[in-house]
Amino acid sequence: MSRLCGVLIVVTACGRVGFDPTAANGDDDAQNGGDGGDPLSDAVFVHNVAFLTKRTYAPSTLAGTAADAICNQEASEDGLPGTYVAWLSTTTTNAISRLTGSRGWVRADGMPFVDTLADLAASRILTPLEVMSNRARDLSTLTIITATDPDGTFAGQSCGDFTSTSGFGDGGIPQAIGAQWTSDIASPPCNAMTKLYCFGVGHTLPVSIVPVTGRKAFISTNWAPGAGLASADARCQTDAMTAGFTGTFRAMLATSTASGASRFIDGLPWVRQDGIPIAPTAAALLANDMHVPPLDNNAQPPDNFDHAWLGAQTLVDIGTEHCNDWASSAAGQTAFERAMAISASDWGRTPCNATYKLFCLEI
């Protein structure tokens, strides 16, 4: 009984909605083949499961039913139930058509991924599909092959419908939400190993979000350096009020004397407008461990053009390139920024006369 209650607490605290905790096996793991430490190993999923493969494969070996067989093999190895198909398009088949008749997908860790095929085609992705069949996150794989545009149709490059080692295949970023999850400007080469997305099929139960109580976090409208840190905070506060948020907000910006994370304290986790936490705990985010990208102040997912000023390469570093503590708008100076559609750190340098967004958090 105590084990079932423990699972229920985890489900509520983390917003996991993909399985029925009351159906978990309460018997001893050692007697029933469990892993002894993961309550999800006994869970009965009530939605379709989607995951990133844990292994890499040669694109030229994925033709026909080979990719689907890979998905089903990895799912079986890690105790994920049901039947799976690979998220791959060819010149004759669109990936999204292979999911017809199914609805409601969660990741292997139980977090919601996407509800309907219409949501999928519109890139209304709830959480990054960076979780593998073994429930571990993959933050190192930069691009995987999909041959699929954001609307779920053939993107144009598929390594000769997955028979050739020449050329490139269109691909996406596992740590991204929005269109980049399946279609990014980078295309993996056909002679390099790649991971796959796998989608369970057969269930039609809608996915809904279990909101987590916490402090709000969002991406601001565009802001230009030049008037200092106070100006950035003011932009966050104005955008928060426009979005109907109460409370006080600051920008996650590093300076020459402090990191961005040092501007905030531990406490309730930071959550998006839909109630999904940016990280499991506030401490995790303040340690530079973002799990889910924030939404913009209109509650829309960021895209590949939504970068936020940061001032350092991570949230925990003291600023090294920060537009003279955000007081300069000189083209000859640069500041670190990061792509906000991606959960893993993806930083770059941009001249201080540019406009970018801010990562705003409630204090």
C-alpha positions in Angstrom: 0.0 0.0 0.0 2.8 2.4 0.9 4.4 1.8 -2.5 1.2 2.7 -4.4 0.9 5.9 -2.4 4.5 6.8 -3.2 3.8 6.4 -6.9 0.8 8.6 -6.6 2.8 11.4 -4.9 5.4 11.2 -7.7 2.7 11.4 -10.4 1.0 14.4 -8.8 4.2 16.3 -8.0 5.7 15.8 -11.5 2.6 16.2 -13.5 2.9 12.6 -14.9 -0.3 11.7 -16.6 0.6 8.8 -18.9 -0.2 5.8 -16.7 -2.5 4.5 -14.0 -0.7 4.4 -10.7 -3.5 2.4 -9.1 -2.7 -0.4 -11.6 0.9 -0.6 -10.4 2.1 -4.0 -9.1 2.4 -3.8 -5.3 4.3 -7.0 -5.0 8.0 -7.2 -4.3 10.1 -6.3 -7.4 12.6 -9.0 -6.8 9.9 -11.6 -7.0 8.3 -10.1 -10.1 11.2 -9.1 -12.3 11.1 -5.4 -11.5 14.0 -3.1 -11.2 13.7 -2.6 -7.4 13.9 1.2 -7.6 11.7 2.6 -10.3 8.0 2.8 -9.5 7.3 3.4 -13.2 8.6 -0.1 -14.0 5.3 -1.5 -12.6 3.0 1.2 -14.1 0.4 0.3 -16.6 0.3 3.0 -19.3 -3.1 4.1 -20.4 -1.9 6.4 -23.2 0.3 5.8 -26.2 4.0 6.1 -25.4 6.5 8.0 -27.5 10.3 7.8 -27.0 13.7 8.4 -28.4 15.7 5.3 -29.1 18.6 4.6 -26.8 20.8 3.3 -29.6 21.9 4.7 -33.0 21.3 3.1 -36.3 22.5 3.5 -39.9 19.9 5.4 -42.0 20.5 3.1 -44.9 19.2 0.1 -42.9 15.8 1.6 -41.9 13.8 0.9 -45.0 10.5 -1.1 -45.0 9.6 -2.5 -41.6 13.2 -2.3 -40.2 12.7 1.0 -38.3 9.4 -0.2 -36.7 11.1 -3.4 -35.6 13.8 -1.4 -33.9 11.2 0.7 -32.0 9.3 -2.5 -30.9 12.5 -4.2 -29.8 13.7 -1.2 -27.7 10.2 -0.8 -26.1 10.1 -4.5 -25.3 13.6 -4.4 -23.7 12.5 -1.6 -21.3 9.0 -2.8 -20.5 7.0 -0.4 -22.6 3.7 -2.0 -23.7 2.0 -1.9 -27.1 2.9 -1.6 -30.7 5.3 1.1 -32.1 6.0 2.7 -35.4 9.0 5.0 -36.3 8.5 8.7 -37.0 9.9 8.6 -40.5 8.6 9.8 -43.8 9.4 8.6 -47.3 8.6 9.6 -50.8 5.4 7.5 -50.6 4.4 7.7 -46.9 4.0 10.6 -44.5 5.0 9.9 -40.9 1.8 11.4 -39.5 -0.4 9.1 -41.6 1.1 6.1 -39.7 -0.6 7.4 -36.5 -4.1 7.6 -37.9 -6.7 6.3 -35.4 -4.5 7.0 -32.3 -4.5 9.9 -29.9 -2.7 10.9 -26.7 1.1 10.4 -26.3 3.2 10.6 -23.2 6.9 10.1 -22.9 8.4 7.0 -21.3 8.7 8.9 -18.0 4.9 9.6 -18.0 5.2 13.3 -18.8 2.7 14.5 -21.5 4.1 14.8 -25.0 1.2 15.6 -27.4 -2.5 15.1 -27.5 -4.0 15.0 -31.0 -2.6 14.6 -34.5 -3.8 18.1 -35.2 -1.6 19.3 -32.2 1.3 17.2 -33.6 0.9 18.8 -37.1 0.9 22.2 -35.5 4.0 21.5 -33.4 2.0 22.0 -30.2 4.5 19.8 -28.4 4.2 19.9 -24.6 7.6 18.4 -23.6 10.8 17.5 -25.6 11.0 14.0 -26.8 14.5 13.6 -25.3 13.5 10.7 -23.0 14.6 7.3 -24.2 12.8 4.0 -23.8 14.8 3.4 -20.6 13.4 6.7 -19.2 16.8 8.4 -19.2 17.1 11.9 -20.8 19.4 12.3 -23.8 21.0 15.8 -23.7 23.9 15.0 -26.0 22.3 14.0 -29.3 22.0 17.1 -31.4 20.1 16.0 -34.4 18.3 12.8 -35.4 16.8 11.7 -38.8 13.0 12.2 -39.4 12.7 13.1 -43.1 9.5 14.8 -41.8 8.3 18.4 -41.9 6.5 20.0 -38.9 3.1 19.1 -40.4 4.1 15.4 -40.5 4.7 15.1 -44.2 7.7 14.2 -46.2 10.4 16.8 -45.9 12.3 16.0 -49.1 15.5 14.2 -47.9 15.3 10.6 -46.7 18.6 9.0 -47.7 17.0 7.4 -50.7 14.0 6.2 -48.6 16.5 4.9 -46.1 18.5 2.7 -48.5 21.5 5.0 -49.3 24.6 6.2 -47.5 24.9 9.2 -49.8 23.6 12.7 -49.1 21.6 13.9 -46.1 18.3 13.2 -44.4 16.1 15.9 -42.9 16.2 15.8 -39.1 15.0 17.3 -35.8 16.3 18.1 -32.3 15.2 15.8 -29.5 15.6 18.5 -26.8 13.3 20.9 -28.7 9.6 21.8 -28.7 7.9 23.7 -31.5 8.8 22.9 -35.1 12.4 22.1 -34.4 11.5 18.8 -32.7 11.1 17.2 -36.2 12.5 19.8 -38.6 15.7 21.8 -38.0 18.0 23.5 -40.4 20.7 20.9 -39.7 20.4 17.7 -41.7 22.2 14.6 -40.5 24.4 12.8 -43.1 23.2 9.5 -44.5 26.5 7.8 -43.7 26.3 8.7 -40.0 24.5 6.7 -37.2 21.3 8.3 -36.0 18.6 7.8 -33.4 14.9 7.6 -34.1 11.6 8.7 -32.6 9.1 5.9 -31.9 5.4 6.3 -31.4 3.0 3.9 -29.8 -0.3 3.3 -31.6 -3.7 2.0 -30.7 -4.8 4.1 -27.7 -7.3 7.0 -28.1 -7.4 8.5 -24.6 -6.9 12.3 -24.5 -3.8 13.6 -22.8 -4.4 16.3 -20.2 -1.9 18.2 -18.1 -1.9 17.9 -14.3 -0.8 21.5 -13.3 2.0 21.9 -10.8 1.8 24.7 -8.2 4.8 27.0 -8.6 6.2 30.3 -9.7 5.7 31.5 -13.2 8.4 31.5 -15.9 8.1 32.7 -19.5 10.0 34.2 -22.4 9.5 38.0 -22.9 9.0 40.1 -25.9 12.1 41.5 -27.7 14.4 43.6 -25.6 17.5 45.6 -26.5 20.5 46.1 -24.2 21.6 49.6 -23.4 19.7 50.7 -20.3 21.1 48.2 -17.8 19.7 45.3 -15.8 16.8 47.4 -14.4 15.5 47.9 -17.9 15.5 44.1 -18.4 13.6 43.5 -15.2 11.1 46.2 -16.2 10.5 44.4 -19.5 9.8 41.1 -17.6 7.5 42.9 -15.2 5.5 44.7 -18.0 5.1 41.5 -20.0 4.0 39.6 -16.9 1.3 42.2 -16.2 0.2 42.0 -19.8 -0.1 38.2 -19.5 -2.2 38.6 -16.3 0.5 37.4 -13.9 0.8 38.7 -10.4 4.0 38.9 -8.4 7.4 40.3 -9.2 9.6 39.1 -12.1 13.2 39.4 -13.0 15.3 38.6 -16.0 17.7 35.6 -15.9 20.8 37.7 -16.8 24.4 37.4 -15.7 26.6 40.4 -15.1 30.3 40.9 -14.5 29.9 40.1 -10.8 27.0 37.6 -10.6 25.4 34.7 -12.4 21.9 34.8 -13.7 20.9 32.1 -11.2 22.1 34.1 -8.3 19.3 36.6 -8.8 16.8 34.0 -7.6 16.3 31.8 -4.6 15.2 28.2 -4.0 11.5 27.6 -3.3 8.5 26.5 -5.4 9.5 25.2 -8.8 9.1 27.5 -11.8 6.2 26.5 -14.1 4.9 27.5 -17.5 1.5 29.0 -18.1 0.1 25.5 -18.7 1.3 24.2 -15.3 4.2 22.1 -16.6 7.4 22.7 -14.6 10.5 24.0 -16.3 12.5 21.7 -14.0 11.5 19.2 -11.3 12.6 21.6 -8.6 13.7 25.2 -8.3 17.1 24.0 -7.2 17.5 22.0 -10.4 16.8 25.0 -12.6 19.2 27.1 -10.6 21.8 24.5 -11.2 21.4 24.9 -15.0 19.2 21.8 -15.4 16.3 22.9 -17.5 14.0 20.0 -18.4 11.2 21.8 -20.5 11.6 25.0 -22.5 9.3 27.9 -21.3 6.5 29.4 -23.3 6.4 33.0 -24.5 4.2 35.6 -22.8 1.3 34.6 -25.1 1.6 31.0 -23.9 3.0 29.8 -27.3 6.0 27.5 -27.7 9.2 29.2 -28.7 10.7 28.6 -32.2 14.2 28.6 -33.5 14.2 32.4 -33.7 13.4 32.8 -30.0 16.7 33.4 -28.4 17.1 35.0 -25.0 20.0 37.1 -23.7 22.0 35.4 -21.0 25.4 37.0 -20.5 27.1 33.7 -19.8 27.3 30.2 -21.3 25.1 28.8 -18.5 22.7 30.0 -15.8 25.3 29.4 -13.1 28.3 31.2 -14.6 29.3 34.8 -13.8 28.9 36.9 -16.9 31.8 37.1 -19.4 30.1 38.7 -22.4 27.2 40.9 -21.2 27.1 44.2 -23.1 28.9 46.0 -20.4 26.5 44.8 -17.7 23.7 45.4 -20.2 24.4 49.1 -20.4 25.9 49.1 -23.9 24.2 48.7 -27.3 27.4 48.9 -29.3 27.7 46.7 -32.3 31.3 46.0 -31.5 30.4 44.2 -28.2 28.7 40.9 -27.9 26.7 39.0 -25.3 26.0 35.3 -24.8 22.4 34.2 -25.6 20.7 30.8 -25.8 18.0 29.2 -27.9 14.9 29.0 -25.8 13.1 26.2 -27.8 15.7 23.7 -26.6 16.0 22.3 -23.1 19.7 21.6 -23.3 22.1 24.6 -23.3 22.5 25.9 -26.9 24.3 29.2 -26.5 25.8 31.7 -29.0 27.2 35.2 -29.2 25.2 38.2 -30.6 26.2 41.9 -31.0 24.8 44.2 -28.4 22.9 46.3 -31.0 20.5 43.3 -31.6 17.2 42.7 -30.0 16.5 39.3 -28.3 14.1 38.1 -25.7 14.5 37.6 -22.0 14.0 34.5 -19.8 11.7 35.9 -17.1 11.1 34.3 -13.7 9.0 35.1 -10.7 11.0 35.8 -7.6 
